[in-house]
């Protein structure tokens, strides 16, 4: 009986160490890798002439993705919940630099493709944030096991992606400016 308790405690301890150590890093690194890939895809669009390297909007989009890459390891579910609460207090806030830059792209096809890359990148950041939370990860696992992950989570993400994308990007831009002030 005592040996079972020791094994159980040791198992829980090892799982906690894995979850709050390597698992956190893995989630952040995977999300950051997707962000890098999306930034590179937008670079490829500029290289093919669909965007101009010299354009202010292209530079803003790249800079915004780089800010999100730096912010990704900081984003957790509790911080996100706080962001939602504090953002509602400041509902008169303006759209992020990224949203403004994308809106200024004149070619509709190019704008749509850039929006798709950005949405995929920010979905990866959102999923990373959820997987880094023990409770959210457990809920996602249970939804996956019951076969309801796709309809439940992705429906919610799609219905909230514009708000979520804007909130995460605004916070990434704010985080980056705060980091620059402290450096």
Buried (B, 14 or more C-beta within 10 A) or exposed (E): EEEEEEEEEEEEEEEEEEBEEEBBEBBBEBBBEBBBBBBEBBBEBBEEEBBEEEBEBBBBBBBBBBBBBBBBBEBBBEEBEEBEEEBEEEEEEEEBBBBEBBEEBEEEEBBEBBBEBBBBBBBBBBBBBBBBBBEBBEBBEEBEEEEEBEEBBEEEBEEEBEEBBBBBBBBBBBBBEEEEEEE
